[in-house]
Amino acid sequence: MKYYDEYQKLLRYKYGYHSFLIIIVLSVINFNLTLFMESVKYLV
């Protein structure tokens, strides 16, 4: 039973880390795209 709990804890940290990283990357891409579109809007 102890091994199973450790395995669940490992999975939770692993997928928590991945989802956190994905959220940060998507937020940075969204921010850069917003800046880029704003600058294009002013150029046209």
CYANA upper distance limits for C-alpha pairs under 8 A (distance plus 0.5 A):
  1 MET  CA      5 ASP  CA      6.91
  2 LYS  CA      6 GLU  CA      6.79
  3 TYR  CA      7 TYR  CA      6.63
  4 TYR  CA      8 GLN  CA      6.70
  5 ASP  CA      9 LYS  CA      6.67
  6 GLU  CA     10 LEU  CA      6.65
  7 TYR  CA     11 LEU  CA      6.71
  8 GLN  CA     12 ARG  CA      6.61
  9 LYS  CA     13 TYR  CA      6.78
 10 LEU  CA     14 LYS  CA      6.54
 11 LEU  CA     15 TYR  CA      6.53
 12 ARG  CA     16 GLY  CA      6.25
 13 TYR  CA     17 TYR  CA      6.43
 14 LYS  CA     18 HIS  CA      6.83
 15 TYR  CA     19 SER  CA      6.54
 16 GLY  CA     20 PHE  CA      6.55
 17 TYR  CA     21 LEU  CA      6.66
 18 HIS  CA     22 ILE  CA      6.66
 19 SER  CA     23 ILE  CA      6.64
 20 PHE  CA     24 ILE  CA      6.83
 21 LEU  CA     25 VAL  CA      6.68
 22 ILE  CA     26 LEU  CA      6.56
 23 ILE  CA     27 SER  CA      6.56
 24 ILE  CA     28 VAL  CA      6.75
 25 VAL  CA     29 ILE  CA      6.73
 26 LEU  CA     30 ASN  CA      6.52
 27 SER  CA     31 PHE  CA      6.60
 28 VAL  CA     32 ASN  CA      6.67
 29 ILE  CA     33 LEU  CA      6.55
 30 ASN  CA     34 THR  CA      6.61
 31 PHE  CA     35 LEU  CA      6.82
 32 ASN  CA     36 PHE  CA      6.58
 33 LEU  CA     37 MET  CA      6.53
 34 THR  CA     38 GLU  CA      6.64
 35 LEU  CA     39 SER  CA      6.74
 36 PHE  CA     40 VAL  CA      6.69
 37 MET  CA     41 LYS  CA      6.56
 38 GLU  CA     42 TYR  CA      6.97
 39 SER  CA     43 LEU  CA      6.80
 40 VAL  CA     44 VAL  CA      6.81
